[in-house]
Amino acid sequence: MTTRERAYAKANNQRAAQYIELWIIAQPAEIAAMLHTASASGRLVYVSTPTPMGGDDTRHRRYLRLRTN
């Protein structure tokens, strides 16, 4: 591996380490509380639209991307 390739790999790892990606499955009110807390702390970067789990399940699924520092 060349020096340039090592530097590029290190930079990519550092960028990836800045975020945590989560799938949250819960009741809509619980998800709203989590999003409020993440937003108030300044860590919320991205949140997907709510997706119902389907069937008789009343929970929803959302994707979150949070800043680590």
Residue pairs with C-beta under 8 A, 6 or more apart in sequence:
1 9
17 68
18 67
18 68
18 69
19 45
19 65
19 66
19 67
19 68
20 65
20 66
20 68
21 63
21 64
21 65
21 66
22 63
22 64
22 65
22 66
23 61
23 62
23 63
23 64
24 31
24 34
24 61
24 62
24 63
24 64
25 53
25 59
25 60
25 61
26 34
26 59
26 60
27 58
27 59
27 60
28 50
28 60
31 50
31 60
31 62
34 64
35 44
35 47
35 62
35 64
38 44
38 64
38 66
42 67
43 66
43 67
43 68
44 64
44 65
44 66
44 67
45 65
45 66
45 67
46 63
46 64
46 65
47 62
47 63
47 64
47 65
48 62
48 63
48 64
49 62
50 60
50 61
50 62
51 60
51 61
51 62
52 59
52 60
52 61
53 59
53 60
53 61
